[in-house]
């Protein structure tokens, strides 16, 4: 949240940090759903082993959640940070770099469920 605030500030967002803190939680709904699915499938993997239906279902669910998360990040920069056009694209590129760095930290400390 703080890194997105800093990125938005670089691109001229007038919104204070407190607003980011109050609205950041909406981007965690897909992450929570991913965490629940991962926990469920890891604990009960034997139910889904060699099942084409469940493989397809969970693959679609994960891709859908990732697309939802990306859309929420775009809306977050547009609506909360009040960025548009070139500034929005620049903020999304820097935000993507920040996400890759955080994902690398996740990998280094061996987290299976993303905290992004």
N, C-alpha and C positions, 0 to 999 in steps of 0.2 A: 504494500500500500504506500509506504513511504517512498519507495523507488519510483512508483508511478507518479506520485506527487512531484518528486524532484524532476522527473522527465517532463511532466506537463509544465512545470515552472520554467524549464529551459525553453520551452516553446511558447511562453507568454501567458499561461493560464493565470487568471486573477483569483482563483478559488483557494480559500484557506485550507490548511492541512486538516482541520477539524471536520470539514465537510467530507473529505476522503475517508476519514475514520468512520464516520456515520454511515456512509454508503458502500463501503468496500465489501461488506458481508454478502451482498447479492451475487458477487462473482464466485462465492464459495458453495453455492447450491450444487452446481455440477460436480465440484470436487468432492463434496460429501457423498453424492450418489456414486461416484467412482470408487471412493473408499469403501462404501458398503458392498458394492458388487465384488470388488477385489477380495475383501474379507470373506464374503460368503463363498465365492468360488474357490478360494484357497482352503477353507475349512471343509468344504464338501466337494472337492475336486473329483472324487470317485463317482459322484452322481453324473458328472458331465464328461467323463473320460470317453474318448472315441465317439462322441455324439455330434454329427454334422449339424443338427438343428441347433443345439446349444452353442456350438462354436460360432455359427452364423449369428445367432441372437446376441451373444455377448460382444462379438466384433462390431456389429451394428450399433449396439448400445454405447460402446466406448467411443466409436467414431462420432456418433451423434452428440455425446456429451462434450467431446473436444470441440466440435463445431459450435455448440451452444456456448462454451466457455470463450471461444474466440469472438463470437458476436457480442457477448457481454463486455469483453475488454474494449471492443470498438465503441459500443454504446457508452461505456464508462468514460472514455476519452472525449467523446462527442458531447455528452450531456452533463457530466459532472465537471470535467476539466474545461469544457466550453472551447474545444479546439475544432478547427475545420480545415478542409482542403490540405494544403502542403504541410501545415503544422501538424495536422492529424496523422498524415502519412509518416512524417518524421518521428512523431511520438510513438507510433505503432512499431516502427523499425527499432527504435531504442528500447521500447518495452519488450520486443521479441528478444533482443540481446540480453536484457535483464532476466527474462524467463529462462533462456538457455543457461545463463550463469547459475540461477537458482536450481535448475534441473541438474546441473553438474554437481552442485553441492549435495542434492538429494542422492545422487548416484554414489558420491564419495562416502557418505555416511550410511549407505546401504538401505535407504528407505524404499520400500516397495510401492507404497501409495504416494502419489505426488501431493505436496503441500502447497502447490502454486495456486 
